[in-house]
Amino acid sequence: MPTKRRQSATRERELDVVGYRELRKRVLSNFESDYVWNVLIAAQGNISRAARLAQIDRKHFWRLIQRNGIRVKVEKSDN
């Protein structure tokens, strides 16, 4: 449980405090970016495989990649 601190220390820390919604947004954004990155690494860059590992639709996973600014080298087959 937080304890009362000196008045000056509290005022200094107010500059570091962010509102609940903003902090939640930052935390979720960081989680999402890290998660997508790690799943892509586990899938060796294969988006379809990464989506299956994440248990979400491939199109949704692709949107997560784009939203988080992750660059993926897409190789086209020569069929």
PDB file of N, CA, C and O in Angstrom, chain B, residues numbered from 101:
ATOM      1  N   MET B 101       0.840  -1.178   0.000  1.00  0.00           N
ATOM      2  CA  MET B 101       0.000   0.000   0.000  1.00  0.00           C
ATOM      3  C   MET B 101       0.881   1.236   0.000  1.00  0.00           C
ATOM      4  O   MET B 101       1.800   1.337   0.813  1.00  0.00           O
ATOM      5  N   PRO B 102       0.619   2.179  -0.900  1.00  0.00           N
ATOM      6  CA  PRO B 102       1.440   3.385  -0.958  1.00  0.00           C
ATOM      7  C   PRO B 102       1.350   4.173   0.335  1.00  0.00           C
ATOM      8  O   PRO B 102       0.296   4.258   0.966  1.00  0.00           O
ATOM      9  N   THR B 103       2.464   4.737   0.704  1.00  0.00           N
ATOM     10  CA  THR B 103       2.495   5.568   1.900  1.00  0.00           C
ATOM     11  C   THR B 103       2.632   7.024   1.485  1.00  0.00           C
ATOM     12  O   THR B 103       3.029   7.333   0.361  1.00  0.00           O
ATOM     13  N   LYS B 104       2.293   7.909   2.413  1.00  0.00           N
ATOM     14  CA  LYS B 104       2.412   9.335   2.141  1.00  0.00           C
ATOM     15  C   LYS B 104       3.885   9.704   2.061  1.00  0.00           C
ATOM     16  O   LYS B 104       4.687   9.298   2.902  1.00  0.00           O
ATOM     17  N   ARG B 105       4.226  10.469   1.053  1.00  0.00           N
ATOM     18  CA  ARG B 105       5.608  10.917   0.902  1.00  0.00           C
ATOM     19  C   ARG B 105       5.662  12.416   1.140  1.00  0.00           C
ATOM     20  O   ARG B 105       4.647  13.091   1.311  1.00  0.00           O
ATOM     21  N   ARG B 106       6.868  12.893   1.141  1.00  0.00           N
ATOM     22  CA  ARG B 106       7.042  14.335   1.294  1.00  0.00           C
ATOM     23  C   ARG B 106       6.303  15.064   0.181  1.00  0.00           C
ATOM     24  O   ARG B 106       6.179  14.549  -0.930  1.00  0.00           O
ATOM     25  N   GLN B 107       5.829  16.226   0.471  1.00  0.00           N
ATOM     26  CA  GLN B 107       5.070  17.016  -0.489  1.00  0.00           C
ATOM     27  C   GLN B 107       5.882  17.295  -1.754  1.00  0.00           C
ATOM     28  O   GLN B 107       5.351  17.168  -2.858  1.00  0.00           O
ATOM     29  N   SER B 108       7.156  17.671  -1.619  1.00  0.00           N
ATOM     30  CA  SER B 108       7.971  18.019  -2.787  1.00  0.00           C
ATOM     31  C   SER B 108       8.219  16.793  -3.672  1.00  0.00           C
ATOM     32  O   SER B 108       8.210  16.906  -4.898  1.00  0.00           O
ATOM     33  N   ALA B 109       8.438  15.639  -3.067  1.00  0.00           N
ATOM     34  CA  ALA B 109       8.657  14.416  -3.842  1.00  0.00           C
ATOM     35  C   ALA B 109       7.394  14.051  -4.613  1.00  0.00           C
ATOM     36  O   ALA B 109       7.463  13.594  -5.754  1.00  0.00           O
ATOM     37  N   THR B 110       6.250  14.255  -3.987  1.00  0.00           N
ATOM     38  CA  THR B 110       4.979  13.956  -4.647  1.00  0.00           C
ATOM     39  C   THR B 110       4.790  14.861  -5.852  1.00  0.00           C
ATOM     40  O   THR B 110       4.366  14.404  -6.913  1.00  0.00           O
ATOM     41  N   ARG B 111       5.098  16.128  -5.697  1.00  0.00           N
ATOM     42  CA  ARG B 111       4.940  17.071  -6.803  1.00  0.00           C
ATOM     43  C   ARG B 111       5.890  16.726  -7.950  1.00  0.00           C
ATOM     44  O   ARG B 111       5.520  16.842  -9.118  1.00  0.00           O
ATOM     45  N   GLU B 112       7.098  16.308  -7.625  1.00  0.00           N
ATOM     46  CA  GLU B 112       8.051  15.924  -8.668  1.00  0.00           C
ATOM     47  C   GLU B 112       7.536  14.710  -9.434  1.00  0.00           C
ATOM     48  O   GLU B 112       7.666  14.635 -10.656  1.00  0.00           O
ATOM     49  N   ARG B 113       6.964  13.780  -8.721  1.00  0.00           N
ATOM     50  CA  ARG B 113       6.484  12.548  -9.352  1.00  0.00           C
ATOM     51  C   ARG B 113       5.225  12.782 -10.176  1.00  0.00           C
ATOM     52  O   ARG B 113       4.925  11.992 -11.071  1.00  0.00           O
ATOM     53  N   GLU B 114       4.492  13.833  -9.900  1.00  0.00           N
ATOM     54  CA  GLU B 114       3.289  14.113 -10.681  1.00  0.00           C
ATOM     55  C   GLU B 114       3.615  14.272 -12.163  1.00  0.00           C
ATOM     56  O   GLU B 114       2.781  13.974 -13.018  1.00  0.00           O
ATOM     57  N   LEU B 115       4.803  14.733 -12.463  1.00  0.00           N
ATOM     58  CA  LEU B 115       5.216  14.881 -13.847  1.00  0.00           C
ATOM     59  C   LEU B 115       5.377  13.529 -14.526  1.00  0.00           C
ATOM     60  O   LEU B 115       5.207  13.421 -15.740  1.00  0.00           O
ATOM     61  N   ASP B 116       5.705  12.492 -13.749  1.00  0.00           N
ATOM     62  CA  ASP B 116       5.898  11.154 -14.285  1.00  0.00           C
ATOM     63  C   ASP B 116       4.600  10.357 -14.373  1.00  0.00           C
ATOM     64  O   ASP B 116       4.546   9.341 -15.066  1.00  0.00           O
ATOM     65  N   VAL B 117       3.575  10.799 -13.693  1.00  0.00           N
ATOM     66  CA  VAL B 117       2.326  10.050 -13.630  1.00  0.00           C
ATOM     67  C   VAL B 117       1.506  10.323 -14.886  1.00  0.00           C
ATOM     68  O   VAL B 117       1.356  11.464 -15.321  1.00  0.00           O
ATOM     69  N   VAL B 118       0.988   9.253 -15.447  1.00  0.00           N
ATOM     70  CA  VAL B 118       0.152   9.343 -16.639  1.00  0.00           C
ATOM     71  C   VAL B 118      -1.222   8.813 -16.244  1.00  0.00           C
ATOM     72  O   VAL B 118      -1.337   7.949 -15.375  1.00  0.00           O
ATOM     73  N   GLY B 119      -2.241   9.326 -16.877  1.00  0.00           N
ATOM     74  CA  GLY B 119      -3.589   8.852 -16.585  1.00  0.00           C
ATOM     75  C   GLY B 119      -3.746   7.367 -16.879  1.00  0.00           C
ATOM     76  O   GLY B 119      -3.003   6.799 -17.681  1.00  0.00           O
ATOM     77  N   TYR B 120      -4.698   6.760 -16.237  1.00  0.00           N
ATOM     78  CA  TYR B 120      -4.951   5.325 -16.375  1.00  0.00           C
ATOM     79  C   TYR B 120      -5.134   4.922 -17.827  1.00  0.00           C
ATOM     80  O   TYR B 120      -4.514   3.964 -18.288  1.00  0.00           O
ATOM     81  N   ARG B 121      -5.982   5.646 -18.553  1.00  0.00           N
ATOM     82  CA  ARG B 121      -6.278   5.267 -19.943  1.00  0.00           C
ATOM     83  C   ARG B 121      -5.051   5.368 -20.832  1.00  0.00           C
ATOM     84  O   ARG B 121      -4.818   4.502 -21.676  1.00  0.00           O
ATOM     85  N   GLU B 122      -4.265   6.426 -20.646  1.00  0.00           N
ATOM     86  CA  GLU B 122      -3.056   6.597 -21.459  1.00  0.00           C
ATOM     87  C   GLU B 122      -2.042   5.504 -21.152  1.00  0.00           C
ATOM     88  O   GLU B 122      -1.441   4.937 -22.064  1.00  0.00           O
ATOM     89  N   LEU B 123      -1.853   5.209 -19.872  1.00  0.00           N
ATOM     90  CA  LEU B 123      -0.909   4.157 -19.504  1.00  0.00           C
ATOM     91  C   LEU B 123      -1.375   2.801 -20.010  1.00  0.00           C
ATOM     92  O   LEU B 123      -0.565   2.009 -20.494  1.00  0.00           O
ATOM     93  N   ARG B 124      -2.661   2.525 -19.904  1.00  0.00           N
ATOM     94  CA  ARG B 124      -3.223   1.265 -20.401  1.00  0.00           C
ATOM     95  C   ARG B 124      -2.985   1.139 -21.901  1.00  0.00           C
ATOM     96  O   ARG B 124      -2.608   0.076 -22.396  1.00  0.00           O
ATOM     97  N   LYS B 125      -3.210   2.233 -22.613  1.00  0.00           N
ATOM     98  CA  LYS B 125      -2.995   2.255 -24.057  1.00  0.00           C
ATOM     99  C   LYS B 125      -1.531   1.941 -24.391  1.00  0.00           C
ATOM    100  O   LYS B 125      -1.250   1.162 -25.302  1.00  0.00           O
ATOM    101  N   ARG B 126      -0.610   2.548 -23.653  1.00  0.00           N
ATOM    102  CA  ARG B 126       0.818   2.307 -23.887  1.00  0.00           C
ATOM    103  C   ARG B 126       1.207   0.865 -23.592  1.00  0.00           C
ATOM    104  O   ARG B 126       1.930   0.237 -24.365  1.00  0.00           O
ATOM    105  N   VAL B 127       0.723   0.347 -22.474  1.00  0.00           N
ATOM    106  CA  VAL B 127       1.057  -1.021 -22.080  1.00  0.00           C
ATOM    107  C   VAL B 127       0.522  -2.022 -23.100  1.00  0.00           C
ATOM    108  O   VAL B 127       1.235  -2.942 -23.500  1.00  0.00           O
ATOM    109  N   LEU B 128      -0.727  -1.847 -23.520  1.00  0.00           N
ATOM    110  CA  LEU B 128      -1.315  -2.761 -24.506  1.00  0.00           C
ATOM    111  C   LEU B 128      -0.608  -2.665 -25.848  1.00  0.00           C
ATOM    112  O   LEU B 128      -0.414  -3.672 -26.528  1.00  0.00           O
ATOM    113  N   SER B 129      -0.229  -1.465 -26.224  1.00  0.00           N
ATOM    114  CA  SER B 129       0.485  -1.274 -27.481  1.00  0.00           C
ATOM    115  C   SER B 129       1.836  -1.985 -27.443  1.00  0.00           C
ATOM    116  O   SER B 129       2.217  -2.659 -28.400  1.00  0.00           O
ATOM    117  N   ASN B 130       2.552  -1.831 -26.339  1.00  0.00           N
ATOM    118  CA  ASN B 130       3.847  -2.509 -26.191  1.00  0.00           C
ATOM    119  C   ASN B 130       3.677  -4.023 -26.186  1.00  0.00           C
ATOM    120  O   ASN B 130       4.452  -4.744 -26.815  1.00  0.00           O
ATOM    121  N   PHE B 131       2.651  -4.504 -25.465  1.00  0.00           N
ATOM    122  CA  PHE B 131       2.391  -5.945 -25.431  1.00  0.00           C
ATOM    123  C   PHE B 131       2.109  -6.463 -26.830  1.00  0.00           C
ATOM    124  O   PHE B 131       2.681  -7.465 -27.258  1.00  0.00           O
ATOM    125  N   GLU B 132       1.214  -5.767 -27.548  1.00  0.00           N
ATOM    126  CA  GLU B 132       0.810  -6.213 -28.874  1.00  0.00           C
ATOM    127  C   GLU B 132       2.001  -6.264 -29.822  1.00  0.00           C
ATOM    128  O   GLU B 132       2.179  -7.239 -30.553  1.00  0.00           O
ATOM    129  N   SER B 133       2.799  -5.230 -29.807  1.00  0.00           N
ATOM    130  CA  SER B 133       3.960  -5.168 -30.685  1.00  0.00           C
ATOM    131  C   SER B 133       4.949  -6.296 -30.365  1.00  0.00           C
ATOM    132  O   SER B 133       5.419  -6.991 -31.265  1.00  0.00           O
ATOM    133  N   ASP B 134       5.258  -6.467 -29.083  1.00  0.00           N
ATOM    134  CA  ASP B 134       6.176  -7.533 -28.674  1.00  0.00           C
ATOM    135  C   ASP B 134       5.615  -8.908 -29.019  1.00  0.00           C
ATOM    136  O   ASP B 134       6.351  -9.779 -29.484  1.00  0.00           O
ATOM    137  N   TYR B 135       4.330  -9.108 -28.797  1.00  0.00           N
ATOM    138  CA  TYR B 135       3.699 -10.390 -29.070  1.00  0.00           C
ATOM    139  C   TYR B 135       3.765 -10.736 -30.549  1.00  0.00           C
ATOM    140  O   TYR B 135       4.160 -11.842 -30.919  1.00  0.00           O
ATOM    141  N   VAL B 136       3.378  -9.785 -31.394  1.00  0.00           N
ATOM    142  CA  VAL B 136       3.394 -10.022 -32.839  1.00  0.00           C
ATOM    143  C   VAL B 136       4.811 -10.322 -33.299  1.00  0.00           C
ATOM    144  O   VAL B 136       5.028 -11.247 -34.081  1.00  0.00           O
ATOM    145  N   TRP B 137       5.772  -9.552 -32.824  1.00  0.00           N
ATOM    146  CA  TRP B 137       7.171  -9.756 -33.186  1.00  0.00           C
ATOM    147  C   TRP B 137       7.636 -11.164 -32.786  1.00  0.00           C
ATOM    148  O   TRP B 137       8.243 -11.870 -33.591  1.00  0.00           O
ATOM    149  N   ASN B 138       7.353 -11.560 -31.562  1.00  0.00           N
ATOM    150  CA  ASN B 138       7.795 -12.877 -31.071  1.00  0.00           C
ATOM    151  C   ASN B 138       7.122 -14.027 -31.805  1.00  0.00           C
ATOM    152  O   ASN B 138       7.756 -15.046 -32.074  1.00  0.00           O
ATOM    153  N   VAL B 139       5.851 -13.874 -32.128  1.00  0.00           N
ATOM    154  CA  VAL B 139       5.156 -14.926 -32.871  1.00  0.00           C
ATOM    155  C   VAL B 139       5.725 -15.038 -34.284  1.00  0.00           C
ATOM    156  O   VAL B 139       5.886 -16.141 -34.807  1.00  0.00           O
ATOM    157  N   LEU B 140       6.029 -13.899 -34.898  1.00  0.00           N
ATOM    158  CA  LEU B 140       6.647 -13.934 -36.231  1.00  0.00           C
ATOM    159  C   LEU B 140       8.009 -14.624 -36.202  1.00  0.00           C
ATOM    160  O   LEU B 140       8.346 -15.381 -37.113  1.00  0.00           O
ATOM    161  N   ILE B 141       8.776 -14.365 -35.172  1.00  0.00           N
ATOM    162  CA  ILE B 141      10.074 -15.032 -35.040  1.00  0.00           C
ATOM    163  C   ILE B 141       9.873 -16.533 -34.884  1.00  0.00           C
ATOM    164  O   ILE B 141      10.568 -17.324 -35.521  1.00  0.00           O
ATOM    165  N   ALA B 142       8.923 -16.926 -34.038  1.00  0.00           N
ATOM    166  CA  ALA B 142       8.653 -18.353 -33.828  1.00  0.00           C
ATOM    167  C   ALA B 142       8.196 -19.026 -35.118  1.00  0.00           C
ATOM    168  O   ALA B 142       8.465 -20.206 -35.344  1.00  0.00           O
ATOM    169  N   ALA B 143       7.501 -18.262 -35.963  1.00  0.00           N
ATOM    170  CA  ALA B 143       6.990 -18.813 -37.225  1.00  0.00           C
ATOM    171  C   ALA B 143       7.974 -18.594 -38.374  1.00  0.00           C
ATOM    172  O   ALA B 143       7.648 -18.851 -39.533  1.00  0.00           O
ATOM    173  N   GLN B 144       9.157 -18.126 -38.053  1.00  0.00           N
ATOM    174  CA  GLN B 144      10.216 -17.884 -39.036  1.00  0.00           C
ATOM    175  C   GLN B 144       9.739 -16.958 -40.157  1.00  0.00           C
ATOM    176  O   GLN B 144      10.089 -17.145 -41.322  1.00  0.00           O
ATOM    177  N   GLY B 145       8.937 -15.959 -39.786  1.00  0.00           N
ATOM    178  CA  GLY B 145       8.476 -14.964 -40.731  1.00  0.00           C
ATOM    179  C   GLY B 145       7.279 -15.374 -41.567  1.00  0.00           C
ATOM    180  O   GLY B 145       6.796 -14.584 -42.379  1.00  0.00           O
ATOM    181  N   ASN B 146       6.795 -16.577 -41.388  1.00  0.00           N
ATOM    182  CA  ASN B 146       5.654 -17.066 -42.156  1.00  0.00           C
ATOM    183  C   ASN B 146       4.369 -16.546 -41.502  1.00  0.00           C
ATOM    184  O   ASN B 146       4.009 -16.966 -40.402  1.00  0.00           O
ATOM    185  N   ILE B 147       3.687 -15.631 -42.189  1.00  0.00           N
ATOM    186  CA  ILE B 147       2.521 -14.966 -41.607  1.00  0.00           C
ATOM    187  C   ILE B 147       1.372 -15.938 -41.346  1.00  0.00           C
ATOM    188  O   ILE B 147       0.710 -15.852 -40.312  1.00  0.00           O
ATOM    189  N   SER B 148       1.133 -16.855 -42.271  1.00  0.00           N
ATOM    190  CA  SER B 148       0.049 -17.830 -42.071  1.00  0.00           C
ATOM    191  C   SER B 148       0.328 -18.698 -40.850  1.00  0.00           C
ATOM    192  O   SER B 148      -0.564 -18.947 -40.039  1.00  0.00           O
ATOM    193  N   ARG B 149       1.569 -19.154 -40.725  1.00  0.00           N
ATOM    194  CA  ARG B 149       1.941 -19.971 -39.570  1.00  0.00           C
ATOM    195  C   ARG B 149       1.857 -19.160 -38.280  1.00  0.00           C
ATOM    196  O   ARG B 149       1.411 -19.669 -37.252  1.00  0.00           O
ATOM    197  N   ALA B 150       2.283 -17.903 -38.333  1.00  0.00           N
ATOM    198  CA  ALA B 150       2.226 -17.034 -37.154  1.00  0.00           C
ATOM    199  C   ALA B 150       0.779 -16.818 -36.712  1.00  0.00           C
ATOM    200  O   ALA B 150       0.479 -16.829 -35.519  1.00  0.00           O
ATOM    201  N   ALA B 151      -0.103 -16.625 -37.672  1.00  0.00           N
ATOM    202  CA  ALA B 151      -1.520 -16.443 -37.343  1.00  0.00           C
ATOM    203  C   ALA B 151      -2.091 -17.698 -36.689  1.00  0.00           C
ATOM    204  O   ALA B 151      -2.872 -17.615 -35.741  1.00  0.00           O
ATOM    205  N   ARG B 152      -1.696 -18.851 -37.199  1.00  0.00           N
ATOM    206  CA  ARG B 152      -2.170 -20.106 -36.579  1.00  0.00           C
ATOM    207  C   ARG B 152      -1.644 -20.230 -35.157  1.00  0.00           C
ATOM    208  O   ARG B 152      -2.378 -20.630 -34.253  1.00  0.00           O
ATOM    209  N   LEU B 153      -0.362 -19.885 -34.953  1.00  0.00           N
ATOM    210  CA  LEU B 153       0.208 -19.939 -33.597  1.00  0.00           C
ATOM    211  C   LEU B 153      -0.526 -18.986 -32.652  1.00  0.00           C
ATOM    212  O   LEU B 153      -0.762 -19.307 -31.488  1.00  0.00           O
ATOM    213  N   ALA B 154      -0.878 -17.821 -33.168  1.00  0.00           N
ATOM    214  CA  ALA B 154      -1.586 -16.822 -32.363  1.00  0.00           C
ATOM    215  C   ALA B 154      -3.073 -17.139 -32.227  1.00  0.00           C
ATOM    216  O   ALA B 154      -3.784 -16.515 -31.439  1.00  0.00           O
ATOM    217  N   GLN B 155      -3.526 -18.108 -32.996  1.00  0.00           N
ATOM    218  CA  GLN B 155      -4.920 -18.537 -32.994  1.00  0.00           C
ATOM    219  C   GLN B 155      -5.869 -17.408 -33.386  1.00  0.00           C
ATOM    220  O   GLN B 155      -6.932 -17.221 -32.794  1.00  0.00           O
ATOM    221  N   ILE B 156      -5.438 -16.654 -34.420  1.00  0.00           N
ATOM    222  CA  ILE B 156      -6.296 -15.611 -34.974  1.00  0.00           C
ATOM    223  C   ILE B 156      -6.264 -15.706 -36.496  1.00  0.00           C
ATOM    224  O   ILE B 156      -5.391 -16.355 -37.072  1.00  0.00           O
ATOM    225  N   ASP B 157      -7.214 -15.057 -37.128  1.00  0.00           N
ATOM    226  CA  ASP B 157      -7.307 -15.045 -38.576  1.00  0.00           C
ATOM    227  C   ASP B 157      -6.076 -14.372 -39.185  1.00  0.00           C
ATOM    228  O   ASP B 157      -5.553 -13.405 -38.633  1.00  0.00           O
ATOM    229  N   ARG B 158      -5.622 -14.891 -40.321  1.00  0.00           N
ATOM    230  CA  ARG B 158      -4.431 -14.366 -40.977  1.00  0.00           C
ATOM    231  C   ARG B 158      -4.588 -12.884 -41.326  1.00  0.00           C
ATOM    232  O   ARG B 158      -3.646 -12.108 -41.168  1.00  0.00           O
ATOM    233  N   LYS B 159      -5.762 -12.493 -41.793  1.00  0.00           N
ATOM    234  CA  LYS B 159      -5.989 -11.087 -42.143  1.00  0.00           C
ATOM    235  C   LYS B 159      -5.869 -10.180 -40.913  1.00  0.00           C
ATOM    236  O   LYS B 159      -5.301  -9.090 -40.988  1.00  0.00           O
ATOM    237  N   HIS B 160      -6.400 -10.636 -39.801  1.00  0.00           N
ATOM    238  CA  HIS B 160      -6.297  -9.861 -38.564  1.00  0.00           C
ATOM    239  C   HIS B 160      -4.841  -9.766 -38.122  1.00  0.00           C
ATOM    240  O   HIS B 160      -4.392  -8.708 -37.681  1.00  0.00           O
ATOM    241  N   PHE B 161      -4.107 -10.867 -38.238  1.00  0.00           N
ATOM    242  CA  PHE B 161      -2.691 -10.852 -37.854  1.00  0.00           C
ATOM    243  C   PHE B 161      -1.917  -9.877 -38.744  1.00  0.00           C
ATOM    244  O   PHE B 161      -1.050  -9.148 -38.263  1.00  0.00           O
ATOM    245  N   TRP B 162      -2.231  -9.866 -40.029  1.00  0.00           N
ATOM    246  CA  TRP B 162      -1.575  -8.946 -40.950  1.00  0.00           C
ATOM    247  C   TRP B 162      -1.855  -7.500 -40.550  1.00  0.00           C
ATOM    248  O   TRP B 162      -0.961  -6.657 -40.625  1.00  0.00           O
ATOM    249  N   ARG B 163      -3.095  -7.201 -40.122  1.00  0.00           N
ATOM    250  CA  ARG B 163      -3.436  -5.852 -39.653  1.00  0.00           C
ATOM    251  C   ARG B 163      -2.632  -5.481 -38.406  1.00  0.00           C
ATOM    252  O   ARG B 163      -2.212  -4.334 -38.249  1.00  0.00           O
ATOM    253  N   LEU B 164      -2.423  -6.455 -37.525  1.00  0.00           N
ATOM    254  CA  LEU B 164      -1.610  -6.201 -36.331  1.00  0.00           C
ATOM    255  C   LEU B 164      -0.175  -5.871 -36.723  1.00  0.00           C
ATOM    256  O   LEU B 164       0.452  -4.991 -36.134  1.00  0.00           O
ATOM    257  N   ILE B 165       0.337  -6.579 -37.717  1.00  0.00           N
ATOM    258  CA  ILE B 165       1.692  -6.303 -38.209  1.00  0.00           C
ATOM    259  C   ILE B 165       1.766  -4.868 -38.712  1.00  0.00           C
ATOM    260  O   ILE B 165       2.685  -4.130 -38.357  1.00  0.00           O
ATOM    261  N   GLN B 166       0.814  -4.475 -39.529  1.00  0.00           N
ATOM    262  CA  GLN B 166       0.801  -3.131 -40.090  1.00  0.00           C
ATOM    263  C   GLN B 166       0.616  -2.064 -39.021  1.00  0.00           C
ATOM    264  O   GLN B 166       1.310  -1.048 -39.033  1.00  0.00           O
ATOM    265  N   ARG B 167      -0.320  -2.289 -38.092  1.00  0.00           N
ATOM    266  CA  ARG B 167      -0.602  -1.310 -37.046  1.00  0.00           C
ATOM    267  C   ARG B 167       0.622  -1.061 -36.170  1.00  0.00           C
ATOM    268  O   ARG B 167       0.815   0.043 -35.659  1.00  0.00           O
ATOM    269  N   ASN B 168       1.442  -2.088 -36.000  1.00  0.00           N
ATOM    270  CA  ASN B 168       2.611  -1.953 -35.143  1.00  0.00           C
ATOM    271  C   ASN B 168       3.878  -1.594 -35.907  1.00  0.00           C
ATOM    272  O   ASN B 168       4.967  -1.563 -35.333  1.00  0.00           O
ATOM    273  N   GLY B 169       3.736  -1.326 -37.192  1.00  0.00           N
ATOM    274  CA  GLY B 169       4.874  -0.873 -37.985  1.00  0.00           C
ATOM    275  C   GLY B 169       5.971  -1.904 -38.159  1.00  0.00           C
ATOM    276  O   GLY B 169       7.142  -1.556 -38.314  1.00  0.00           O
ATOM    277  N   ILE B 170       5.593  -3.166 -38.134  1.00  0.00           N
ATOM    278  CA  ILE B 170       6.570  -4.244 -38.292  1.00  0.00           C
ATOM    279  C   ILE B 170       6.714  -4.527 -39.779  1.00  0.00           C
ATOM    280  O   ILE B 170       5.726  -4.718 -40.488  1.00  0.00           O
ATOM    281  N   ARG B 171       7.948  -4.550 -40.236  1.00  0.00           N
ATOM    282  CA  ARG B 171       8.198  -4.818 -41.655  1.00  0.00           C
ATOM    283  C   ARG B 171       8.477  -6.296 -41.840  1.00  0.00           C
ATOM    284  O   ARG B 171       9.289  -6.892 -41.132  1.00  0.00           O
ATOM    285  N   VAL B 172       7.789  -6.866 -42.801  1.00  0.00           N
ATOM    286  CA  VAL B 172       7.948  -8.282 -43.115  1.00  0.00           C
ATOM    287  C   VAL B 172       8.324  -8.385 -44.580  1.00  0.00           C
ATOM    288  O   VAL B 172       7.672  -7.800 -45.445  1.00  0.00           O
ATOM    289  N   LYS B 173       9.371  -9.126 -44.846  1.00  0.00           N
ATOM    290  CA  LYS B 173       9.769  -9.335 -46.235  1.00  0.00           C
ATOM    291  C   LYS B 173       8.843 -10.383 -46.831  1.00  0.00           C
ATOM    292  O   LYS B 173       8.822 -11.533 -46.390  1.00  0.00           O
ATOM    293  N   VAL B 174       8.076  -9.973 -47.842  1.00  0.00           N
ATOM    294  CA  VAL B 174       7.131 -10.880 -48.483  1.00  0.00           C
ATOM    295  C   VAL B 174       7.791 -11.400 -49.760  1.00  0.00           C
ATOM    296  O   VAL B 174       8.145 -10.629 -50.652  1.00  0.00           O
ATOM    297  N   GLU B 175       7.945 -12.706 -49.828  1.00  0.00           N
ATOM    298  CA  GLU B 175       8.554 -13.325 -51.007  1.00  0.00           C
ATOM    299  C   GLU B 175       7.455 -13.868 -51.888  1.00  0.00           C
ATOM    300  O   GLU B 175       6.568 -14.586 -51.426  1.00  0.00           O
ATOM    301  N   LYS B 176       7.520 -13.522 -53.157  1.00  0.00           N
ATOM    302  CA  LYS B 176       6.530 -14.014 -54.113  1.00  0.00           C
ATOM    303  C   LYS B 176       7.086 -15.282 -54.758  1.00  0.00           C
ATOM    304  O   LYS B 176       8.267 -15.364 -55.097  1.00  0.00           O
ATOM    305  N   SER B 177       6.212 -16.253 -54.916  1.00  0.00           N
ATOM    306  CA  SER B 177       6.640 -17.495 -55.573  1.00  0.00           C
ATOM    307  C   SER B 177       6.639 -17.295 -57.082  1.00  0.00           C
ATOM    308  O   SER B 177       5.916 -16.445 -57.602  1.00  0.00           O
ATOM    309  N   ASP B 178       7.440 -18.069 -57.770  1.00  0.00           N
ATOM    310  CA  ASP B 178       7.567 -17.955 -59.228  1.00  0.00           C
ATOM    311  C   ASP B 178       6.690 -18.948 -59.948  1.00  0.00           C
ATOM    312  O   ASP B 178       7.066 -19.422 -61.020  1.00  0.00           O
ATOM    313  N   ASN B 179       5.544 -19.282 -59.409  1.00  0.00           N
ATOM    314  CA  ASN B 179       4.645 -20.267 -60.045  1.00  0.00           C
ATOM    315  C   ASN B 179       4.117 -19.775 -61.334  1.00  0.00           C
ATOM    316  O   ASN B 179       3.351 -20.476 -61.995  1.00  0.00           O
TER     317      ASN B 179
END
